[in-house]
Amino acid sequence: MIRILLAAPQPDLRKALRLLILDLGMQVVGEAADWDTTLALAPETKPNMVVLDWDLTPLGSGNTLAQLRAVCPAAVVIVLISHLDARHQAALSAGADVFISKGEAPSRVADRLREAAANYQRHGQPLEPLAP
C-alpha cells in the first residue's frame, strides 16, 4: 500500500486530499500544517510519497526540497501549485518529481496520484517528472 504524507496549511485542502487518497486505496501516514512539522514527520512516517503544498515551503529558501529529501530520500515529492507559471518550473527545479495544480478537477488529481504511485511501485522512484 502506498504511504502518503500530506503537507498543506489549509485544513480543508488536507481533508479533501485525505478523502481522495483513501478512495484510491492509499494510506495517509501523517499530516502537517507547517514546514517544521513536515520535516519532523517525514522520517518518522517513512512515506512513499509526500504531497506538499508549495505555499507551505519557506519563502526565500532555495533548498527547501533538499531539506525534505535529506530526511526522506526515497519518497516521491508531489508539489501542489496555485498558478501554473514560473512557480511550476521553480518547483520542478527545486527537486519536485511531480506537480499538480490546485485548480485541477478531483478526477485529474486522482489520475496524477495514481500515475505517481504506479511509477513508484514499478521502479521505487519516478522515471521522470510527469507532464502537466
Contacts in CASP RR format, 6 or more apart in sequence:
PFRMAT RR
TARGET T0000
AUTHOR 0000-0000-0000
METHOD contacts of the structure
MODEL  1
MIRILLAAPQPDLRKALRLLILDLGMQVVGEAADWDTTLALAPETKPNMV
VLDWDLTPLGSGNTLAQLRAVCPAAVVIVLISHLDARHQAALSAGADVFI
SKGEAPSRVADRLREAAANYQRHGQPLEPLAP
1 25 0 8 1.000
1 26 0 8 1.000
1 27 0 8 1.000
2 25 0 8 1.000
2 26 0 8 1.000
2 27 0 8 1.000
2 48 0 8 1.000
2 49 0 8 1.000
2 117 0 8 1.000
2 120 0 8 1.000
2 121 0 8 1.000
3 26 0 8 1.000
3 27 0 8 1.000
3 29 0 8 1.000
3 45 0 8 1.000
3 46 0 8 1.000
3 47 0 8 1.000
3 48 0 8 1.000
3 49 0 8 1.000
4 21 0 8 1.000
4 26 0 8 1.000
4 27 0 8 1.000
4 28 0 8 1.000
4 29 0 8 1.000
4 30 0 8 1.000
4 47 0 8 1.000
4 48 0 8 1.000
4 49 0 8 1.000
4 50 0 8 1.000
4 51 0 8 1.000
5 28 0 8 1.000
5 29 0 8 1.000
5 30 0 8 1.000
5 31 0 8 1.000
5 32 0 8 1.000
5 38 0 8 1.000
5 41 0 8 1.000
5 42 0 8 1.000
5 45 0 8 1.000
5 47 0 8 1.000
5 49 0 8 1.000
5 50 0 8 1.000
5 51 0 8 1.000
5 72 0 8 1.000
5 75 0 8 1.000
6 14 0 8 1.000
6 17 0 8 1.000
6 18 0 8 1.000
6 21 0 8 1.000
6 28 0 8 1.000
6 30 0 8 1.000
6 31 0 8 1.000
6 32 0 8 1.000
6 51 0 8 1.000
7 31 0 8 1.000
7 32 0 8 1.000
7 33 0 8 1.000
7 35 0 8 1.000
7 37 0 8 1.000
7 38 0 8 1.000
7 50 0 8 1.000
7 51 0 8 1.000
7 52 0 8 1.000
7 53 0 8 1.000
7 56 0 8 1.000
8 14 0 8 1.000
8 17 0 8 1.000
8 32 0 8 1.000
8 33 0 8 1.000
8 51 0 8 1.000
8 52 0 8 1.000
8 53 0 8 1.000
8 55 0 8 1.000
8 56 0 8 1.000
8 80 0 8 1.000
9 33 0 8 1.000
9 34 0 8 1.000
9 53 0 8 1.000
9 55 0 8 1.000
9 56 0 8 1.000
10 53 0 8 1.000
11 33 0 8 1.000
13 53 0 8 1.000
13 80 0 8 1.000
13 102 0 8 1.000
14 31 0 8 1.000
14 33 0 8 1.000
16 106 0 8 1.000
17 51 0 8 1.000
17 109 0 8 1.000
18 28 0 8 1.000
18 31 0 8 1.000
20 106 0 8 1.000
20 109 0 8 1.000
20 110 0 8 1.000
20 113 0 8 1.000
21 27 0 8 1.000
21 28 0 8 1.000
21 51 0 8 1.000
21 113 0 8 1.000
22 28 0 8 1.000
23 110 0 8 1.000
24 110 0 8 1.000
24 113 0 8 1.000
24 114 0 8 1.000
24 117 0 8 1.000
26 113 0 8 1.000
26 117 0 8 1.000
29 45 0 8 1.000
29 46 0 8 1.000
29 47 0 8 1.000
30 41 0 8 1.000
30 45 0 8 1.000
30 47 0 8 1.000
31 41 0 8 1.000
32 38 0 8 1.000
32 40 0 8 1.000
32 41 0 8 1.000
32 56 0 8 1.000
33 56 0 8 1.000
34 56 0 8 1.000
35 56 0 8 1.000
35 57 0 8 1.000
35 58 0 8 1.000
35 64 0 8 1.000
38 50 0 8 1.000
38 52 0 8 1.000
38 56 0 8 1.000
38 68 0 8 1.000
39 67 0 8 1.000
39 68 0 8 1.000
39 71 0 8 1.000
42 50 0 8 1.000
42 68 0 8 1.000
42 71 0 8 1.000
42 72 0 8 1.000
42 75 0 8 1.000
43 71 0 8 1.000
43 72 0 8 1.000
46 72 0 8 1.000
47 72 0 8 1.000
47 75 0 8 1.000
48 74 0 8 1.000
48 75 0 8 1.000
48 76 0 8 1.000
48 117 0 8 1.000
48 120 0 8 1.000
49 75 0 8 1.000
49 76 0 8 1.000
49 77 0 8 1.000
49 78 0 8 1.000
49 113 0 8 1.000
49 116 0 8 1.000
49 117 0 8 1.000
49 120 0 8 1.000
50 68 0 8 1.000
50 72 0 8 1.000
50 75 0 8 1.000
50 76 0 8 1.000
50 77 0 8 1.000
50 78 0 8 1.000
51 78 0 8 1.000
51 80 0 8 1.000
51 113 0 8 1.000
52 68 0 8 1.000
52 77 0 8 1.000
52 78 0 8 1.000
52 79 0 8 1.000
52 80 0 8 1.000
52 96 0 8 1.000
53 79 0 8 1.000
53 80 0 8 1.000
53 102 0 8 1.000
54 79 0 8 1.000
54 80 0 8 1.000
54 81 0 8 1.000
54 82 0 8 1.000
54 87 0 8 1.000
54 91 0 8 1.000
55 82 0 8 1.000
57 64 0 8 1.000
57 65 0 8 1.000
58 64 0 8 1.000
62 94 0 8 1.000
64 94 0 8 1.000
65 77 0 8 1.000
65 94 0 8 1.000
65 95 0 8 1.000
65 96 0 8 1.000
66 94 0 8 1.000
66 95 0 8 1.000
68 75 0 8 1.000
68 77 0 8 1.000
69 75 0 8 1.000
69 77 0 8 1.000
69 95 0 8 1.000
74 124 0 8 1.000
74 125 0 8 1.000
76 97 0 8 1.000
76 98 0 8 1.000
76 116 0 8 1.000
76 119 0 8 1.000
76 120 0 8 1.000
76 125 0 8 1.000
76 126 0 8 1.000
77 95 0 8 1.000
77 96 0 8 1.000
77 97 0 8 1.000
77 98 0 8 1.000
78 96 0 8 1.000
78 97 0 8 1.000
78 98 0 8 1.000
78 99 0 8 1.000
78 100 0 8 1.000
78 112 0 8 1.000
78 113 0 8 1.000
78 116 0 8 1.000
79 91 0 8 1.000
79 96 0 8 1.000
79 98 0 8 1.000
79 99 0 8 1.000
79 100 0 8 1.000
80 99 0 8 1.000
80 100 0 8 1.000
80 101 0 8 1.000
80 102 0 8 1.000
81 87 0 8 1.000
81 88 0 8 1.000
81 91 0 8 1.000
81 99 0 8 1.000
81 100 0 8 1.000
81 101 0 8 1.000
81 102 0 8 1.000
82 101 0 8 1.000
82 102 0 8 1.000
83 101 0 8 1.000
84 101 0 8 1.000
84 132 0 8 1.000
88 99 0 8 1.000
88 132 0 8 1.000
91 99 0 8 1.000
92 99 0 8 1.000
92 129 0 8 1.000
96 129 0 8 1.000
97 116 0 8 1.000
97 125 0 8 1.000
97 126 0 8 1.000
97 129 0 8 1.000
97 130 0 8 1.000
98 112 0 8 1.000
98 115 0 8 1.000
98 116 0 8 1.000
98 126 0 8 1.000
98 129 0 8 1.000
98 130 0 8 1.000
99 129 0 8 1.000
99 132 0 8 1.000
100 108 0 8 1.000
100 109 0 8 1.000
100 112 0 8 1.000
100 113 0 8 1.000
101 132 0 8 1.000
104 112 0 8 1.000
112 130 0 8 1.000
115 130 0 8 1.000
116 126 0 8 1.000
116 130 0 8 1.000
119 125 0 8 1.000
119 126 0 8 1.000
119 127 0 8 1.000
119 130 0 8 1.000
120 126 0 8 1.000
END
